Amino acid sequence: MKKELSMRSLLNIIGLIIFLGMIFMAFTNPLTIDPSLGVYQHEKAVMRGTEIFDYSIFLLISSFIYFFLVQLYYSTDRGRKLFFFILPILAIVTPIVAIYLKGD
């Protein structure tokens, strides 16, 4: 018998694909294809030192929040209420933090 894929499992798989893709992107981002279909690397686009560390922290925190919210939504009714309380807070705080960090 085939096991049906639940929405929770689907969201976990999608999250895994997203965050693995973001890790993969960190290594392939500086690669560019020129008009003659040659691949070369922009040295200015390569992340080094603290940029890699900051990006790793961002990915770690983002993935934790994502998987925590998926777990919370499917845990109990109280967890679902907490999910719907946290989500608008994230929607308001995230752009504010992005604007603040862009100012640095």
VOPAGU-2260 file (C-alpha; in pm, 1 decimal, decimal comma):
REM VOPAGU-2260
SITE   aa  ch    i         X         Y         Z
SITE  MET   A    0       0,0       0,0       0,0
SITE  LYS   A    1     113,0     350,4     -77,3
SITE  LYS   A    2     147,4     587,0     212,4
SITE  GLU   A    3     -20,8     920,2     147,5
SITE  LEU   A    4     187,4    1231,8     184,3
SITE  SER   A    5      48,4    1454,9     457,8
SITE  MET   A    6      53,4    1833,1     434,8
SITE  ARG   A    7     295,5    1844,3     727,3
SITE  SER   A    8     539,3    1613,6     547,2
SITE  LEU   A    9     501,3    1814,7     227,8
SITE  LEU   A   10     579,7    2140,1     409,9
SITE  ASN   A   11     884,9    1979,6     572,3
SITE  ILE   A   12    1007,8    1855,3     232,2
SITE  ILE   A   13     950,5    2197,1      75,0
SITE  GLY   A   14    1138,9    2362,6     362,5
SITE  LEU   A   15    1425,2    2118,8     321,4
SITE  ILE   A   16    1444,4    2192,7     -51,5
SITE  ILE   A   17    1433,8    2568,2      10,3
SITE  PHE   A   18    1707,6    2572,4     272,2
SITE  LEU   A   19    1933,1    2325,1      88,7
SITE  GLY   A   20    1885,2    2540,6    -220,4
SITE  MET   A   21    1991,2    2847,3     -24,3
SITE  ILE   A   22    2303,5    2667,3      95,5
SITE  PHE   A   23    2378,3    2558,4    -261,8
SITE  MET   A   24    2319,0    2915,2    -384,3
SITE  ALA   A   25    2588,7    3047,6    -152,5
SITE  PHE   A   26    2848,0    2851,8    -347,2
SITE  THR   A   27    2709,7    2904,9    -698,7
SITE  ASN   A   28    2602,5    3270,7    -672,4
SITE  PRO   A   29    2931,0    3420,2    -797,9
SITE  LEU   A   30    2927,5    3201,3   -1110,5
SITE  THR   A   31    2816,7    3378,5   -1428,8
SITE  ILE   A   32    2768,1    3269,3   -1788,1
SITE  ASP   A   33    2902,4    3510,6   -2049,9
SITE  PRO   A   34    2752,7    3550,7   -2402,2
SITE  SER   A   35    2983,9    3284,0   -2545,8
SITE  LEU   A   36    2847,7    3036,1   -2284,2
SITE  GLY   A   37    3166,0    3035,5   -2080,2
SITE  VAL   A   38    3142,0    3018,3   -1703,0
SITE  TYR   A   39    3344,7    3260,2   -1495,8
SITE  GLN   A   40    3343,5    3386,0   -1139,1
SITE  HIS   A   41    3297,7    3741,8   -1015,4
SITE  GLU   A   42    3544,5    3790,9    -732,0
SITE  LYS   A   43    3335,4    4075,6    -585,3
SITE  ALA   A   44    3035,2    3843,0    -548,6
SITE  VAL   A   45    3221,7    3574,6    -352,6
SITE  MET   A   46    3129,2    3564,7      15,9
SITE  ARG   A   47    3423,4    3553,5     251,2
SITE  GLY   A   48    3483,3    3542,6     625,3
SITE  THR   A   49    3214,4    3722,4     820,5
SITE  GLU   A   50    2971,5    3722,6     525,1
SITE  ILE   A   51    2968,7    3342,2     522,4
SITE  PHE   A   52    2927,5    3337,3     900,3
SITE  ASP   A   53    2640,4    3589,5     888,2
SITE  TYR   A   54    2469,7    3397,2     607,6
SITE  SER   A   55    2507,1    3071,8     802,1
SITE  ILE   A   56    2350,4    3229,4    1111,4
SITE  PHE   A   57    2067,0    3365,8     895,8
SITE  LEU   A   58    2002,6    3021,1     746,2
SITE  LEU   A   59    2017,0    2852,7    1085,5
SITE  ILE   A   60    1769,4    3094,7    1245,0
SITE  SER   A   61    1539,4    3097,8     940,7
SITE  SER   A   62    1526,3    2720,7     915,5
SITE  PHE   A   63    1464,6    2688,4    1289,1
SITE  ILE   A   64    1174,5    2934,7    1271,6
SITE  TYR   A   65    1026,4    2765,7     963,7
SITE  PHE   A   66    1035,1    2411,2    1099,0
SITE  PHE   A   67     925,5    2528,9    1444,7
SITE  LEU   A   68     620,1    2701,5    1295,4
SITE  VAL   A   69     530,1    2395,3    1087,1
SITE  GLN   A   70     560,9    2176,0    1397,6
SITE  LEU   A   71     361,8    2424,0    1605,2
SITE  TYR   A   72      80,4    2448,7    1350,4
SITE  TYR   A   73      26,9    2073,4    1340,3
SITE  SER   A   74      77,6    2000,4    1710,8
SITE  THR   A   75    -241,2    2109,5    1892,8
SITE  ASP   A   76    -518,2    2368,0    1873,2
SITE  ARG   A   77    -327,9    2582,0    2120,3
SITE  GLY   A   78     -18,9    2551,2    1901,3
SITE  ARG   A   79    -222,0    2660,1    1599,3
SITE  LYS   A   80    -342,0    2969,0    1789,5
SITE  LEU   A   81      16,5    3046,6    1886,7
SITE  PHE   A   82     117,9    3000,7    1522,2
SITE  PHE   A   83    -138,2    3258,0    1411,6
SITE  PHE   A   84     -14,0    3492,6    1684,6
SITE  ILE   A   85     353,0    3460,1    1585,3
SITE  LEU   A   86     301,0    3487,1    1208,9
SITE  PRO   A   87     173,8    3849,7    1200,4
SITE  ILE   A   88     446,7    3952,4    1442,4
SITE  LEU   A   89     706,1    3808,8    1202,6
SITE  ALA   A   90     534,1    3981,8     909,9
SITE  ILE   A   91     566,9    4318,5    1086,5
SITE  VAL   A   92     911,2    4276,6    1243,1
SITE  THR   A   93    1092,6    4124,8     943,0
SITE  PRO   A   94    1075,3    4430,0     710,9
SITE  ILE   A   95    1165,7    4660,3     999,6
SITE  VAL   A   96    1476,3    4453,7    1078,3
SITE  ALA   A   97    1567,9    4435,7     707,6
SITE  ILE   A   98    1547,2    4814,6     674,0
SITE  TYR   A   99    1747,9    4860,0     993,9
SITE  LEU   A  100    2020,7    4621,2     879,3
SITE  LYS   A  101    2033,4    4776,7     532,4
SITE  GLY   A  102    2117,5    5108,7     699,2
SITE  ASP   A  103    2445,1    4968,1     841,9
